[in-house]
Amino acid sequence: MAMAGGLHVVWTNNTANCDTIALERNEDGGPFQNLETFVVPNAEALHDATASNAAVAYCYKLRCSIGELVSPDSNELCGSP
């Protein structure tokens, strides 16, 4: 969701017992890089103030970890501010 000063990323966590949730981002289809790792299982949003270029498509995906188990990546969601 575009907002003044960046993008607001919102998701639904269907696995309530995650130890961590990793949020990754790419710019214009480049490689994904870790943006934030949440250590609270109920994290469901992040305001990405660094996504500030309206000419760039920012894409996000998430991954849940429970101990040594790591979920597959979520679907990608893309947007521009």
Secondary structure, 3 states (H helix, E strand, C coil): CEECCEEEEECCCCCCCCCEEEEEEEECCCCCEEEEEECCCCCCEEEECCCCCCCCCEEEEEEEEECCEECCCCCCEEECC
